[in-house]
Amino acid sequence: MKLLKTKLAVLLATSCLMVPSVISAATETDAPYYTYQNGVVHTLVHGVLVPGRYTNVDEDTVAVYIPGGVGIIAVDKDAVLPWGSTILE
């Protein structure tokens, strides 16, 4: 019984030491911000919520409105867009 208590105490102590480092590592990344609105996932792209989950959001990504039923998407800022498209700021 004493060995079990010792193992549990060591496990608890090591997990308490690991939790702050995991939290700080998670907050230091530039991971995209996701939110749910009306049952749909939205990604925050430089202040604009774009429907869908985009994983490679960086400084070269922009939110774009493409007319004709496509709607708002996230693309690379150097992408060739169809006529009538607007970059959202």
Buried (B, 14 or more C-beta within 10 A) or exposed (E): EEEEEEEEEEEEEEEEEEEEEEEEEEEEEEEBEBEEEEEEEBBBBBEBBBBEEBEEBEEEBBBBBBEEEEEBBBBEEEEEBEEEBEEBE
